[in-house]
């Protein structure tokens, strides 16, 4: 029998379990089809998995949940933080992609970097090589780094923002 005070929009644990299973399948698929090391496949999928696990661990009844605190400038600071961390993730993904292609020792020794990354064309490395494939892998690495950085840094920035005085 359904309780009358229970909200209709609540979700059980089944969608969360399905989501975690899908992330596990994504890690296995990446390990098999992309020839990535296990740590790289886990790095790409882990921010999403960590967010779901955190939500499961901190889940409590909605009756006991405090009202959400709104902060001043939260949307603007979120956009600025997201864009800056996206650029950081893109730069870091370029470095990790070169490490994937050439190895850490060669990237450090030869000071390799991308000199040009035109859309739809081979990317040019500082040693003159042209990389014509693997651009989607670069995207996945960048997305994983961006999401991990955003989930770590933005909550700290959000707590530092001043609270709203009152609703008009």
C-alpha positions in Angstrom: 0.0 0.0 0.0 1.3 3.5 -0.9 1.6 6.1 1.8 -0.3 9.3 1.1 2.5 11.6 2.4 5.1 10.0 0.1 5.9 12.2 -2.9 5.1 10.9 -6.3 8.4 12.0 -7.9 10.7 10.0 -5.7 13.0 7.5 -7.4 14.0 4.1 -6.0 17.5 2.6 -6.1 17.0 0.6 -9.3 17.9 3.5 -11.7 21.1 4.1 -9.7 22.1 0.5 -9.9 21.4 0.5 -13.7 23.5 3.6 -14.1 26.4 2.1 -12.2 26.1 -1.1 -14.3 26.1 1.0 -17.5 29.3 2.8 -16.3 30.9 -0.5 -15.5 30.0 -1.7 -19.0 31.5 1.5 -20.4 34.8 0.9 -18.6 34.9 -2.7 -19.9 34.1 -1.6 -23.5 36.8 1.1 -23.4 39.3 -1.3 -22.1 38.6 -3.8 -24.9 38.0 -1.5 -27.9 40.3 1.5 -27.3 43.3 -0.4 -25.9 43.5 2.1 -23.1 45.1 1.1 -19.8 42.6 0.4 -17.1 43.4 3.5 -15.2 42.6 5.7 -18.2 39.2 4.0 -18.8 38.4 4.4 -15.2 39.5 8.1 -15.2 37.1 8.8 -18.1 34.1 7.2 -16.4 34.8 7.8 -12.7 33.4 11.4 -12.3 30.0 10.2 -13.3 30.2 7.1 -11.2 31.5 9.1 -8.2 28.6 11.5 -8.5 26.0 8.7 -8.4 27.8 6.9 -5.5 27.9 10.1 -3.5 24.1 10.7 -4.2 23.4 7.1 -3.0 25.5 7.5 0.2 24.0 10.8 1.1 20.4 10.0 0.2 17.9 10.6 3.0 14.2 11.2 3.3 13.0 14.4 1.7 11.0 15.3 4.8 14.3 15.8 6.7 16.1 17.6 4.0 16.8 21.3 4.7 15.7 23.9 2.2 18.3 24.6 -0.5 20.4 27.7 0.2 20.7 29.9 -2.8 23.8 32.0 -3.2 24.4 35.3 -4.9 26.2 35.1 -8.3 25.9 31.3 -8.3 24.9 31.0 -12.0 27.6 33.5 -13.2 30.3 31.9 -11.1 29.2 28.4 -12.2 29.5 29.5 -15.9 32.9 31.1 -15.4 34.2 28.2 -13.4 32.9 25.7 -16.0 34.4 27.5 -18.9 37.8 28.0 -17.2 37.9 24.3 -16.1 36.9 23.2 -19.6 39.9 25.0 -21.0 42.1 23.5 -18.3 40.7 20.0 -19.1 41.3 20.5 -22.8 44.9 21.5 -22.2 45.5 18.6 -19.8 43.8 16.2 -22.2 46.2 17.3 -25.0 49.2 16.5 -22.7 47.7 13.1 -21.7 46.9 12.3 -25.3 50.5 12.9 -26.3 51.6 10.7 -23.4 49.3 8.0 -24.7 50.7 8.3 -28.2 54.4 8.8 -27.5 55.0 7.8 -23.9 55.9 10.0 -20.9 59.6 9.9 -21.4 59.5 11.0 -25.0 57.0 13.8 -24.3 59.2 15.2 -21.5 62.5 14.7 -23.3 61.4 16.2 -26.7 59.0 18.8 -25.1 56.2 17.6 -27.3 53.0 19.7 -27.7 50.3 20.2 -30.3 51.1 23.3 -32.4 47.8 23.2 -34.4 44.6 21.3 -33.8 42.4 22.3 -36.7 38.9 20.8 -36.8 38.5 18.1 -39.4 42.3 17.9 -40.2 45.3 16.1 -38.8 46.7 17.7 -35.6 50.3 18.8 -35.9 52.7 17.9 -33.1 55.8 20.1 -32.4 58.1 17.4 -33.8 56.4 17.6 -37.2 54.2 14.5 -36.9 50.6 14.6 -37.9 47.9 12.9 -35.8 44.9 12.0 -37.9 43.1 9.6 -35.6 42.2 9.3 -32.0 40.5 12.7 -31.7 37.5 11.2 -30.0 39.8 9.7 -27.3 41.2 13.2 -26.7 37.6 14.4 -26.3 36.8 11.6 -23.8 39.9 12.3 -21.7 39.2 16.0 -21.7 35.6 15.5 -20.7 36.6 13.2 -17.8 39.2 15.7 -16.5 36.7 18.6 -16.9 34.0 16.8 -14.9 36.4 15.7 -12.2 37.8 19.2 -11.8 34.4 20.8 -11.8 33.0 18.4 -9.2 36.0 19.1 -6.9 36.4 22.9 -7.3 32.9 24.3 -7.8 31.5 23.2 -4.5 34.3 25.0 -2.7 33.6 28.2 -4.8 29.9 27.8 -4.1 30.4 27.8 -0.3 32.5 30.9 -0.6 29.7 32.9 -2.3 27.6 35.2 -0.1 24.1 34.0 0.7 21.1 35.8 -0.8 19.6 38.3 1.6 15.9 37.8 0.7 13.7 37.0 -2.2 12.0 40.0 -3.8 
